[in-house]
Amino acid sequence: MRTYEMMVIHRPDMAEDDVRSRVKGLEETLTGRGATVAETDFWGKRRFAYEIDHLTEGYYTVLTFDADSPVIDDLDRTMSLADEVVRHKIIRPEAH
């Protein structure tokens, strides 16, 4: 298993409680696939540096977790298809 960090930006028109429940569901999905979630850092609603898909702000969350690469592939596909996710990025911190 390797350590990964994922930043997720959820749509600003969602309620904060809905965003937190989506993040909790994401954590449960990861642990269900054998990953270990080390930390979840909810930043709240922040303004973007530039407009993304006609949006100027979104809810930021950073998750740190240990997982195998097949889990990362599934997670990336799931985040790409989720309508409530504006952007996401998965990195390996030790590689950077």
VMD Tcl script that draws the C-alpha trace (Angstrom):
set ca {
  {0.00 0.00 0.00}
  {1.06 3.55 -0.73}
  {0.08 6.86 0.82}
  {-2.08 9.17 -1.29}
  {-3.62 12.61 -0.89}
  {-6.79 13.59 -2.66}
  {-8.27 17.05 -2.89}
  {-11.94 17.22 -3.81}
  {-13.90 20.37 -4.65}
  {-17.68 19.99 -4.33}
  {-20.22 22.32 -5.91}
  {-21.01 25.50 -3.94}
  {-24.79 25.13 -4.34}
  {-24.78 22.08 -2.05}
  {-25.50 22.45 1.66}
  {-22.46 22.02 3.90}
  {-24.11 19.05 5.65}
  {-24.60 17.33 2.28}
  {-20.95 17.87 1.39}
  {-19.83 16.45 4.75}
  {-22.07 13.39 4.26}
  {-20.62 12.84 0.75}
  {-17.11 13.01 2.20}
  {-18.12 10.55 4.94}
  {-19.48 8.22 2.23}
  {-16.20 8.56 0.35}
  {-14.29 7.55 3.49}
  {-16.57 4.53 3.94}
  {-16.06 3.53 0.32}
  {-12.30 3.71 0.72}
  {-12.27 1.64 3.92}
  {-14.63 -0.86 2.28}
  {-12.07 -1.34 -0.50}
  {-9.27 -2.02 2.00}
  {-7.82 1.49 2.24}
  {-6.94 3.17 5.52}
  {-8.03 6.81 5.87}
  {-5.44 8.65 7.97}
  {-6.86 12.17 7.93}
  {-9.75 14.18 6.52}
  {-9.35 17.94 6.42}
  {-12.54 19.85 5.53}
  {-11.61 23.39 4.48}
  {-15.14 24.65 3.84}
  {-16.24 26.99 1.07}
  {-13.41 28.88 -0.65}
  {-13.15 31.17 -3.66}
  {-11.36 29.89 -6.75}
  {-8.39 31.70 -8.22}
  {-10.18 31.51 -11.57}
  {-13.62 30.48 -12.79}
  {-14.23 26.74 -13.28}
  {-17.35 25.67 -15.22}
  {-18.93 29.09 -14.55}
  {-18.40 28.65 -10.77}
  {-16.33 30.95 -8.58}
  {-16.26 28.96 -5.32}
  {-16.59 25.43 -3.93}
  {-16.20 23.23 -0.85}
  {-12.64 21.94 -0.45}
  {-11.72 18.68 1.28}
  {-8.33 16.98 1.53}
  {-8.14 13.26 2.36}
  {-4.93 11.42 3.25}
  {-5.12 7.63 2.96}
  {-3.18 4.43 2.26}
  {-4.43 2.26 -0.62}
  {-3.46 -0.05 -3.46}
  {-3.43 1.18 -7.07}
  {-6.64 -0.58 -8.23}
  {-8.51 1.40 -5.55}
  {-7.05 4.63 -6.94}
  {-8.19 3.80 -10.47}
  {-11.76 3.15 -9.28}
  {-11.74 6.26 -7.10}
  {-10.54 8.45 -9.97}
  {-13.28 7.11 -12.27}
  {-15.95 7.59 -9.59}
  {-14.89 11.19 -8.89}
  {-14.82 11.99 -12.62}
  {-18.41 10.80 -13.02}
  {-19.83 12.47 -9.88}
  {-21.95 15.50 -10.79}
  {-21.43 17.16 -7.40}
  {-17.62 17.17 -7.79}
  {-16.19 20.19 -9.60}
  {-12.56 18.98 -9.55}
  {-10.44 16.33 -7.87}
  {-6.76 15.54 -7.78}
  {-4.99 12.44 -6.39}
  {-1.25 12.56 -5.68}
  {1.40 10.52 -3.89}
  {2.99 13.03 -1.46}
  {6.33 11.19 -1.18}
  {6.70 11.30 -4.96}
  {6.53 15.11 -4.99}
}
mol new
graphics top color blue
foreach p $ca { graphics top sphere $p radius 0.5 }
foreach p [lrange $ca 0 end-1] q [lrange $ca 1 end] { graphics top cylinder $p $q radius 0.2 }
display resetview
